[in-house]
């Protein structure tokens, strides 16, 4: 029973965080499908503005900061695993998000001749957001256990 409660708490946290953190995406979809009545959503609208990247950055960094500054008990006894989970992984997600956003933004504002494959950008963002959600779910699973 305790394990099921822990899992459901982690899942509820992930769902609520995803709902509110990605509110911009939900609003874009609602505008296109409800107000504009099934107007197609361009992938550029969803992926190129960086909303998903900064959502991932906010989630990962808040979990790391919360753990380092506000956790009274160390949740993970293995120091190497703790370092990977709360330092290395957040650093990788944040760095990947920043690099992808800056690349897309600079090409857009400089009107560069370089063309970005939107499908590749979308795929990279989906990998980042998927890794973020799995990471958050695992961290909350550990957190709610204690």
N, C-alpha and C positions, 0 to 999 in steps of 0.2 A: 504494500500500500504506500509506504514512504517513497519508494522509487517512482511509482506512478505519479505521485503528487509533485515530486521534484521535476520530472519530465514535463508534466503539464504546466508547471510554473515557468519553466524555461521556454516552452513553446508559446505561452501567452505573452511573455516578455518579448520574444522575437516578433510575434504578430503585431503587437501594439507599437513596437519600435519601428517596424517596417511600414505600418500604416501612417503614423505621424511623420516619420523621417522622410518618407517618399511622397508626402502630400502633394508636392509639385507635380509629380508624375501622374498621380491619381486625378488631379485637377485637369491636366492636359488631356488625359484620356476621356474624362467626363465632358469636357468642352467639345472634343471632336466627335464623340459618339452620342451625346445627349443634345447639346445645344446646336451643333452644326449638323446633326443627324447623319451619322455614319461617314463623316468626312475622314478620309484616310489620314493616319498619323504618320508623318515622315520620321524615319529613324533619326534624322538629324535633330529633330525637335526633342526627342527623348534622350539621345546619347551624346550629342556634341556639345551641349551646354554645361556638362560636368555635374549635374545634379546627383547622379548615381555615385560619382566618384567622391563627392564631398559628403554624401551620406555615409559611405563606407569609412571615410576618414574620421568622421564624427563618432561613429559607433566604436571603431577599433580604439581610437585614442581615449574615448571616455571610459572604456573598460580598463585600459591600462592605467590611466590616471586614478580611477576609482580604486583599483587594486593597490597601487603603490602608496597612495596618500590617505585612503579612507578605510582600508581593510584592517581590522584589528587582529585578525588571525591570518597567518600564512596558509593559504589553501593548498599549496603544493609544497611538499617537503623536499623534493628533488630540485636543487638550485639551478641546475642546467636546464631542466624542463621549464621551470619558472621563468628563467631568462629568455628562453625561446618564445614562450607563450605571451609574455608581457612586455618584451622589448624588441626582439628580432622580428616576430610576425607583424606587430603594428608598424615597425619601421618599413618593412617591405611593402605593406599595403599602402601606407601613406606615400612612400616614395614613388611607387607605380602610379598612384592616382595623380600626384603632382606632375610627373613626367608626361603622362598622357594628356592631361588637361592643358599644360603649358604648350605642348606640341600643337594640339588642335587650335588653341586660342591664338598662338603666334601665326600660324599659317592663315587663319581666318582674318586677323586684323591687318596683317601685312599684305594681304591679297597676293600671296605667294603663288607662283606657278606650280608649286608642289601640290599634287592632288592626294587627298587622304582617302583611303578605301574605308567608307563608312561601315561596311560589313566587318572589317577587321577591328575597327574602333569599338563597335557594338559587342563583338565577341570578347575583346579584352575587358571591357566594362562588365560584361556578364560573368566572366571568370572572377574579377575582383569582388563583385557583389556576392557571388556564390561563396567564395572563400570567407568573406566577411560574415555572412549569415551562419555558416557552419562554425566559424570561430566563436561568434557571439553565443550561439546555442550551447556549445561545449563549455564556454566560460560560465554561462549562467547555470548550466547543469552542475558544475563543480560548486559554484557559489551557493545555490539553493540547497545543496547537500549539507552544508554546514550551518 
